[in-house]
Amino acid sequence: MSLADYLAKNYLTADSKPEKRPKKRKRKDGAQSGLIIADDDALGWGAESNGGDEEDRPLNIDVHSAEFRKTKKNNWQTVGSAAPSSADQAAADAIIAAAAAENQSRVLEDEDAPALDDTGAKMESGAHAGLQTADQVTAQLERKQEAERQRFLAEGMERSGKGTETIYRDASGRIINVAMKRAEARKKAQEEAAKAAAQLEAQKGDVQRVERDKRKEALKEAKFMPVARYADDAELNDEMKEKERWNDPAAQFLTKTKRGKSVTGRPLYAGAFIPNRYGIRPGHRWDGVDRGNGFEKEYFAARNRRRDLKELDYAWQMDE
């Protein structure tokens, strides 16, 4: 049972089936559609009145006409001159800018302009006092700036102070000679360095200085020495013979000995003396009296005792 039958049976009313709306069709009759231009002076008279002139009736324009839709030509009319293109506009702007620049330069350098009286009163800025135009004041300021620049270039670096040495003054206002002060500072530094070197040299002994000089001489002579030195080299043999060794068994057979003088050339003591750990012999003015505290004697005694104990220990181990 359909819904319509059910409602008709129970409620005795039934809705009719909705009618399908017809599709919109393009109206060919242009009388019912279009743009209506009505006169505002119409006093409410409708179109059904047949009387009156044709001018009083509203004008109907069919905008859906085939002629209006098919036309492709622009029917707008241009009033006045045509709008310029981009190239024409750029050319016009360039011409206007050139004309403005020319006018400005003509204002600044106009020969027909009234000459300014330089004898009149001038302000600090360079402009004349009194009533003037803005262009005249600008021209006067630029003229002063150009004159100052030319004068600055003509005077050179000496007048401006560029490249000159700075002048220093003390608290009283006197000029300080920088070159002299620098020379005094260098001289003082050299004196301090020489003093420090002299103090360092004084700390060294005569023997150290002699040995240093000998090493320098040996380095100089090494430039001319051969690389290989053999047993028949007389200079090498003499150098080896001059060396004194305390444990040399053949030292007593040497006939030529250089005793009696130290390395520095000063005479030495020829008699017997107590040995010391540095191997320094007493001078020739020594009276033979030992004024030490006995440390050297105890030092050699302790060293000999330690060596004897070591040898005795080794002998006992060998006996076992």
C-alpha positions as CSV (number, residue, x, y, z in Angstrom):
1,M,0.0,0.0,0.0
2,S,1.4,3.3,-1.0
3,L,1.5,6.4,1.3
4,A,-1.2,8.1,-0.7
5,D,-3.6,5.2,-0.4
6,Y,-2.9,4.9,3.4
7,L,-3.6,8.6,4.0
8,A,-6.8,8.5,1.8
9,K,-8.0,5.5,3.8
10,N,-7.3,6.8,7.3
11,Y,-7.5,10.5,7.0
12,L,-9.7,10.8,3.9
13,T,-7.2,13.2,2.4
14,A,-4.4,12.6,0.0
15,D,-1.8,14.8,-1.5
16,S,-1.5,14.8,-5.1
17,K,1.7,13.8,-6.6
18,P,4.0,16.7,-7.1
19,E,4.2,17.9,-10.5
20,K,7.5,18.0,-12.2
21,R,8.7,21.5,-12.9
22,P,9.4,22.1,-16.5
23,K,12.9,22.9,-17.5
24,K,13.7,26.4,-18.2
25,R,13.7,27.2,-21.8
26,K,15.1,30.2,-23.5
27,R,12.3,32.5,-24.3
28,K,12.3,33.6,-27.8
29,D,9.8,36.3,-27.1
30,G,11.7,39.4,-26.1
31,A,8.7,41.4,-25.0
32,Q,8.6,39.8,-21.6
33,S,12.3,40.1,-20.8
34,G,14.9,42.8,-21.2
35,L,15.9,46.1,-19.7
36,I,13.1,48.5,-19.2
37,I,13.9,52.2,-19.2
38,A,11.0,54.1,-17.7
39,D,10.5,57.8,-17.5
40,D,10.5,59.2,-14.0
41,D,7.8,61.6,-15.1
42,A,5.3,58.8,-15.5
43,L,2.3,59.4,-13.1
44,G,1.4,55.7,-12.6
45,W,-0.3,55.2,-15.9
46,G,0.2,51.6,-16.9
47,A,0.9,50.1,-20.3
48,E,-2.7,49.2,-20.8
49,S,-3.7,52.7,-21.6
50,N,-3.7,53.0,-25.3
51,G,-3.8,56.7,-25.5
52,G,-0.8,59.1,-25.5
53,D,2.2,59.6,-27.6
54,E,4.8,56.9,-28.4
55,E,7.4,59.0,-26.5
56,D,5.6,58.6,-23.2
57,R,5.7,54.8,-23.3
58,P,8.6,52.9,-21.7
59,L,11.4,51.8,-23.9
60,N,12.0,48.1,-23.9
61,I,15.5,46.9,-24.9
62,D,16.0,43.3,-25.6
63,V,19.4,42.4,-24.2
64,H,19.1,38.8,-25.3
65,S,18.9,39.7,-28.9
66,A,21.0,37.7,-31.3
67,E,22.7,40.8,-32.7
68,F,23.8,41.9,-29.2
69,R,25.2,38.4,-28.3
70,K,26.9,37.7,-31.6
71,T,28.7,41.1,-31.9
72,K,32.4,41.0,-31.2
73,K,33.3,44.6,-31.8
74,N,33.8,47.0,-29.0
75,N,31.1,49.5,-29.2
76,W,32.6,51.8,-26.5
77,Q,33.6,55.1,-27.8
78,T,36.8,56.8,-26.5
79,V,36.2,60.3,-25.2
80,G,39.3,62.6,-25.3
81,S,42.9,61.4,-26.1
82,A,43.9,57.7,-25.9
83,A,45.7,56.3,-22.9
84,P,49.5,56.2,-23.5
85,S,51.3,52.9,-23.6
86,S,54.2,51.9,-21.2
87,A,56.9,52.9,-23.7
88,D,55.2,56.3,-24.3
89,Q,54.8,56.8,-20.6
90,A,58.5,56.1,-19.9
91,A,59.6,58.4,-22.7
92,A,57.3,61.1,-21.3
93,D,58.7,60.7,-17.8
94,A,62.3,60.9,-19.1
95,I,61.4,64.2,-21.0
96,I,59.8,65.6,-17.8
97,A,62.8,64.7,-15.7
98,A,65.3,66.2,-18.2
99,A,63.2,69.4,-18.3
100,A,63.2,69.6,-14.5
101,A,66.9,69.2,-14.3
102,E,67.5,71.8,-17.0
103,N,65.3,74.2,-15.1
104,Q,67.2,73.6,-11.9
105,S,70.6,74.1,-13.5
106,R,69.3,77.2,-15.3
107,V,68.2,78.6,-11.9
108,L,71.6,77.9,-10.4
109,E,73.6,79.2,-13.3
110,D,71.4,81.7,-14.9
111,E,73.3,84.5,-16.5
112,D,70.3,86.7,-16.6
113,A,69.8,86.4,-12.9
114,P,70.6,89.4,-10.8
115,A,74.2,89.4,-9.6
116,L,74.7,89.0,-5.9
117,D,76.5,91.8,-4.2
118,D,79.4,90.1,-2.3
119,T,80.3,93.4,-0.5
120,G,77.1,93.2,1.6
121,A,76.8,91.6,5.0
122,K,77.1,87.8,5.0
123,M,76.1,85.3,7.6
124,E,78.3,82.6,9.0
125,S,76.8,80.1,6.6
126,G,77.9,82.1,3.6
127,A,74.5,83.4,2.6
128,H,73.7,87.1,2.4
129,A,71.5,88.8,4.9
130,G,68.2,90.1,3.8
131,L,65.2,88.9,1.8
132,Q,66.2,86.3,-0.8
133,T,64.8,83.3,-2.6
134,A,65.5,79.8,-1.6
135,D,67.5,79.2,-4.9
136,Q,69.7,82.2,-4.2
137,V,70.5,81.0,-0.7
138,T,71.3,77.5,-2.0
139,A,73.6,78.9,-4.6
140,Q,75.4,80.9,-2.1
141,L,75.9,78.0,0.3
142,E,77.2,75.8,-2.6
143,R,79.5,78.5,-3.7
144,K,81.0,78.8,-0.2
145,Q,81.5,75.0,0.1
146,E,83.2,74.9,-3.3
147,A,85.5,77.7,-2.3
148,E,86.4,76.0,0.9
149,R,87.2,72.8,-0.8
150,Q,89.4,74.5,-3.4
151,R,91.3,76.3,-0.7
152,F,91.7,73.1,1.3
153,L,93.2,71.4,-1.8
154,A,95.4,74.3,-2.6
155,E,96.9,74.5,0.9
156,G,97.9,70.8,0.9
157,M,98.6,68.3,3.7
158,E,100.8,70.7,5.7
159,R,98.1,73.2,6.3
160,S,95.5,70.5,7.2
161,G,97.9,68.7,9.5
162,K,97.5,65.3,7.8
163,G,100.7,63.2,7.9
164,T,102.5,65.4,10.4
165,E,103.9,64.1,13.6
166,T,102.0,64.5,16.8
167,I,103.2,67.1,19.2
168,Y,103.4,66.0,22.8
169,R,103.6,68.3,25.8
170,D,104.3,67.8,29.5
171,A,102.2,69.1,32.4
172,S,103.8,72.5,32.2
173,G,103.0,72.9,28.5
174,R,106.6,72.5,27.2
175,I,107.0,70.5,24.0
176,I,108.5,67.0,24.4
177,N,111.0,66.0,21.8
178,V,109.7,62.5,21.0
179,A,112.8,61.6,19.0
180,M,115.1,62.5,21.9
181,K,113.0,60.6,24.3
182,R,113.0,57.5,22.1
183,A,116.8,57.7,21.8
184,E,117.2,58.0,25.5
185,A,114.8,55.0,26.1
186,R,116.9,52.9,23.6
187,K,120.1,54.0,25.2
188,K,118.8,53.1,28.7
189,A,117.5,49.7,27.4
190,Q,121.0,49.0,25.9
191,E,122.7,49.9,29.1
192,E,120.4,47.7,31.2
193,A,121.0,44.8,28.8
194,A,124.8,45.3,29.0
195,K,124.6,45.5,32.8
196,A,122.6,42.3,33.0
197,A,125.1,40.5,30.6
198,A,128.0,41.8,32.7
199,Q,126.4,40.4,35.9
200,L,125.8,37.1,34.3
201,E,129.4,37.0,33.1
202,A,130.7,37.9,36.6
203,Q,128.9,34.9,38.0
204,K,131.0,32.6,35.9
205,G,134.6,31.7,36.9
206,D,137.8,32.2,34.9
207,V,138.0,28.5,34.1
208,Q,134.5,28.5,32.6
209,R,135.3,31.5,30.4
210,V,138.5,29.8,29.2
211,E,136.7,26.6,28.4
212,R,134.0,28.5,26.5
213,D,136.7,30.2,24.4
214,K,138.4,26.9,23.8
215,R,135.1,25.4,22.6
216,K,134.7,28.3,20.2
217,E,138.2,27.8,18.8
218,A,137.6,24.1,18.5
219,L,134.4,24.8,16.5
220,K,136.2,27.2,14.2
221,E,139.1,24.6,13.6
222,A,136.6,21.8,13.0
223,K,135.7,23.4,9.7
224,F,139.1,22.5,8.3
225,M,139.7,19.2,10.1
226,P,139.3,15.9,8.1
227,V,136.4,13.7,8.9
228,A,138.6,10.7,9.9
229,R,141.5,11.1,12.3
230,Y,143.9,8.2,12.6
231,A,146.5,7.2,15.2
232,D,149.3,9.0,13.5
233,D,147.6,12.4,13.9
234,A,150.2,14.5,15.8
235,E,147.7,17.1,16.9
236,L,145.4,14.5,18.3
237,N,148.2,12.8,20.1
238,D,149.4,16.0,21.7
239,E,145.9,16.8,22.8
240,M,145.5,13.4,24.5
241,K,148.9,13.7,26.2
242,E,148.0,17.1,27.8
243,K,145.1,15.6,29.6
244,E,145.9,14.6,33.2
245,R,144.2,11.5,34.7
246,W,144.6,10.6,38.3
247,N,144.6,6.9,37.6
248,D,147.1,7.0,34.8
249,P,149.8,4.4,35.6
250,A,152.2,5.8,32.9
251,A,151.9,9.5,34.1
252,Q,155.2,9.1,36.0
253,F,157.1,8.2,32.9
254,L,156.1,11.5,31.1
255,T,159.1,13.8,30.9
256,K,157.2,16.9,29.7
257,T,154.6,18.1,32.2
258,K,153.1,21.4,32.3
259,R,152.8,22.0,36.0
260,G,153.0,25.1,37.9
261,K,150.4,27.1,35.9
262,S,146.7,27.0,35.9
263,V,144.4,27.0,32.9
264,T,144.1,30.7,33.1
265,G,147.9,31.0,33.1
266,R,148.4,31.9,36.8
267,P,151.0,30.0,38.8
268,L,149.9,27.2,41.1
269,Y,151.1,25.8,44.5
270,A,153.8,23.2,43.9
271,G,153.7,21.4,47.3
272,A,151.3,18.8,48.7
273,F,147.7,19.7,49.6
274,I,144.5,18.0,50.7
275,P,142.5,17.0,47.6
276,N,138.9,18.4,47.1
277,R,136.0,17.0,45.1
278,Y,136.4,19.7,42.5
279,G,140.0,19.0,41.7
280,I,141.0,22.6,42.2
281,R,144.7,23.2,43.1
282,P,145.6,26.0,45.5
283,G,147.3,29.1,44.3
284,H,151.0,29.8,44.6
285,R,150.4,32.1,47.5
286,W,148.9,29.5,49.8
287,D,150.8,29.1,53.1
288,G,149.9,25.3,53.5
289,V,147.4,25.8,56.3
290,D,144.0,24.1,55.9
291,R,141.3,26.5,57.1
292,G,138.3,24.4,56.1
293,N,135.8,22.8,58.4
294,G,136.9,19.2,57.5
295,F,134.0,18.5,55.1
296,E,136.3,17.5,52.3
297,K,138.2,15.0,54.5
298,E,134.9,13.4,55.7
299,Y,133.6,13.3,52.1
300,F,136.5,11.3,50.8
301,A,136.6,9.1,53.9
302,A,132.9,8.2,53.5
303,R,133.3,7.4,49.8
304,N,136.4,5.2,50.4
305,R,134.5,3.4,53.2
306,R,131.5,2.7,51.0
307,R,133.8,1.4,48.2
308,D,135.7,-0.8,50.7
309,L,132.6,-2.4,52.0
310,K,131.4,-3.1,48.5
311,E,134.6,-4.9,47.6
312,L,134.6,-6.8,50.9
313,D,131.0,-8.0,50.4
314,Y,131.9,-9.2,47.0
315,A,135.0,-11.1,48.4
316,W,132.8,-12.8,51.0
317,Q,130.4,-14.0,48.4
318,M,133.1,-15.4,46.3
319,D,134.6,-17.4,49.3
320,E,131.2,-19.0,50.0
